[in-house]
Amino acid sequence: MTGTLVLAGTPIGEIADAPPRLATELAAADVIAAEDTRRLRRLTQALQVQPSGRIVSYFEGNEAARTPELADALAGGARVLLVTDAGMPSVSDPGYRLVAAAVERDIKVTAVPGPSAVLTALAVSGLPVDRFCFEGFLPRKGGERRSRLREVEGERRTLVYFEAPHRLDDTLVAMAEIFGADRRAAVCRELTKTYEEVKRGPLGDLVPWAAEGVRGEITIVVEGAPESGPQELDADELVRRVRVREEAGERRKEAIAAVAADAGLPKREVFDAVVAAKNAEKGAEKAR
């Protein structure tokens, strides 16, 4: 008989938010795979639980190497409990590889539902929640970050991101440039913790706030793109979109074609707008 893989949600801040079943699973598991064994120890102490099973680390650095070992334990009948530092395993945290390995071996996978920064931020953001998509962490490099944002520039569903506090300023600047400074957003900081803060407003207004420095765990919620037709995009907006793509590494010809396709316009119309803007800039320089 094969075992069971249990994905257990853990508190994202307030320990009292721990699901009641979490303590039972921690006490009964044959193996506990923890993203950080020190945090696990603090969690079990807070819940007054004494694990009886073997505890192993399972984090980004050893996830690939440790997955076969845990999969073998599951195949041998063990009940393996997977916990991460906060929230649900495998959601921008270790876990996906082990779930995939268990599914491949036809091993039962279940979960202890728990707190989620994604859903918590979405719920308190004040933005539409009927349709949304989770984009995880953006790339660290500026060019790659902009390219990823451009992929969802026209996405009409609400967008949810995780971000490191020291990159928040750069990320909001890129979002304001690509999505538009008027696009509504909410930056959720330290959710459920003592210094919880939700800063809401247009992306352009959030940039100077973030530039002052922000600490803690960050989740960003961004309003989806508004419905728009070609008539709503003036020449300045077409030029702006082309320049954003060029700054991200695209050649001008490719950028013009992409912007035209997104806007439902002939490439010639976008090309003429870019040429006109360039000529206007040259004229202004000569007049100085």
N, C-alpha and C positions, 0 to 999 in steps of 0.2 A: 504494500500500500504506500502510495506517495504521500508527501507531506502537504503543507499549505503555506503559501507566502501571504503574509499580512502586511499591508501598507498602512501605517498608523500616522494619522495627523497629530501634530504636536502644537502647543500654544505658540502663537506668533508674538506674544508679549505677556499678557496676563495669565498666570499659571492656573487660575480658577477656570479658564476657558477649556482646560483639558477635558476631552470627552470621558465620561465615566468608565467606558470599556477599556480605555488605554491602560489603566492600572492593572486590570485583570490580565490583559495580554502581556504586559511587561513581566508579570510574575510567572506566567505559564509558558512562555516561549522557550523552545529548546535552544534557539540561537537568536541573539539580538544583533542586528547589523546597524551600527550607528554612524552617522556622518561625523560626529565628534563624541568620543567616549566620555570626555570630561563633562560635556553638557548633558549627556545621558545620565551621568552620575548625579548631577544637580537636580535633574528632572525626577529621578526615582526617589531622591531624598525628599523633595518637595511633596511628592505624592505618597510618601511613606510606603514605598514598595521595595521589596528585596527580590531582585531577579534570581531565578534559579538556573537559568540557562547560561550558555557560553556567550560572551560579549566580544564582538569583533568590530574593527573600524571599517567603514565603507564610505569612502569619499571620492571626489573627482580624481585624485591622484592614483588610487588603487582599484577603482571601480571595475575597470576592464579585467585586471588580473584576478580579482577576488570573486567575480561573478561565477566562473565555473565551479569554484569550491562551494559556494552557497547553493548553486543549482544541484550539485551532487548531494548535498545535505538534504535538500528538498526531495530529491528522487529517492533518498533512503528513508523517508518518512518523517523528517524533522518539520517542526512548525517554526518557521523563520519570520521574525518580526523586523520590519525595516522602518527606521525612524531617521528623520533628518533634523537639522538644527531648529527649524520652525516650519509649520505648514505641512502640506502633503508631499510625501516622497514622489519623485519623478517629475514634479512640476517645477522646472528650472532648478532641480536638485537631483542628487543621485537616485537611481531607481529604475529608469527605463530599461537599461540593459538586463537587469535581473528579472523584470517582468517579462521581457521578450524571451529570455531563456526559459523561464517557467512555462510560458504559453507554448513554446516550441516542444517542450517535453510533456505537454498535456497535464501540467500540475495546477492545482487550484490556486487562484489568486483572489484575495478578498481585501477589504479595507475597513479601517476604523475611521469613519469620517471625522474630520476635525476642522479647526480654524484654517482659513485660506486668505492670504493677503490680497490675492486677486479679487475674490468676491467681496471681501470687506471694503477694499478701496472703491470698487465699482459701486457698491451700495451707498456709500457715503459721499460719493463725488458730486451728486446732483445732476449728472449727465444721463442721457438715455441708457437704459439697461436692458431693453427688450432684445437687442442684438449686439454682441460684442465679440472681439477676438483678442486673445492673449498673445503678445509678441515677445515675451521674455526679456532678456537683457539685450541691448543693442551692442554692436561691435565697439571695441575700444578706440579703434583708429577712426579719425574724422571722416576720411573718404568713404570707408566701408559703412560707417554709421549713416552718412547721407544717402548712400546707395540703398541701404535697407529701408530708410524712411521714404525714399522715392517710390519704392515698391508698393507702398500703401497710401500714397498721396491722395488717391481718389477713393479710398475705402470709406464706405458710408457707415459701417458699424463702429461703435465706440471701441477705442484702442486702449489696451492696458499694457504697461511696461514696468519692469523692474529696473532700477538704476542705482549705481553706487553714488554716495553723496558728493564725492569729489569730482564726479563727471556730470552732475546734474546741470550745472551752468551751461556747459558746452552742448549738452543734449537739448536743453530748452531753446538755445539759440538756433540750433539746426532745425528743430521742429518749427519754430516761428518762421524761419526762412522758407521752409519747404511746404508746411501746411498753411502758412499764413499767420500773421501776428494776431489776427482777430479770432482765431480758432479757440474755443473754450477748452479749458483743461483744469485738472485738479492734481496737485502734488500732495500725496498723503505720506506723512512722516511719522515713524514710531507708532504705528497703529496698535491700539489697545494698551500702550505703555503709558508711563507717567507723563511724558512730555509729548503726547500725541498732538499732531497738528495737521490740519487739512487746509491748504492754501488754494483757493479757487480764483479763476479769472482768465482773461485772454492770455495766450502764450506770451505775447509781447509784454504784458504787465508782470508776468512771473519771472521773466529774465533778470531784471534788476534786483528783484528779491533774492533769487538764487545766487546772484553774483556776490552777495554779502557773506556767503558761506552757510551751508546747511549740514547738519549732522544727522546720523541715524539711518534706519532702514527706510528706503524710498520706493514708493509705488506711484507711477504716473498714469493718470487716466486722461485720455484726449478724446474730445468729441469727434465723431465721424465727419467725413466731408459732406458738405451740403449738396443737394441735388442742383446741378447746374447744366446749362446748355451752352453751346458755342457763343451765343449772343451775350452771355454774361462775362466772358473773358475779353477784356480790352487788350489793346496792344501792349500796354505796360506789363500786364500780368503774363502775357505770352512770353515776353522778353525775360521776365523774372524767372519763369519756369525753365527756359532754355539755359540761362546762366547758372541756375542751381545744378542742372545736369552737367554742364561743362565743368563747374567747380569740382564735381564728384568724379571727373575723369573721362566723361564722354566727349567724343569729337562733336563739333558744332553740327555737322550734317546729321549725325545720329540723334543728337538732342532735339533738333528741329523736327525730325520725323516722329520721334516719340511724343513730343508735346502736341504735334498736330493730330496724331492718332488718339491721344487721350482726350483732346478737346473736340474731336469730330470735325476738324477743319482741314482744308487743303494745305499741303506743305508750303505751297507758294505764299499763302497768307501769313504763316508764321515767319517764313524767310523774309518777307517784305518788312514785317514788324521789327525783326532783328536788325536788318540793314538800315532802316529808318532811325532806330535808336543809336546805332553806331555813328551814322552821319551827324545826328544831332549832338552827340558827344564831341565829335571832331570840330563841329562848328563852334561849340561852346569853348573849346580849348583855344581856338584861333582868336576868339573874341577877347580872351584874357590879356 
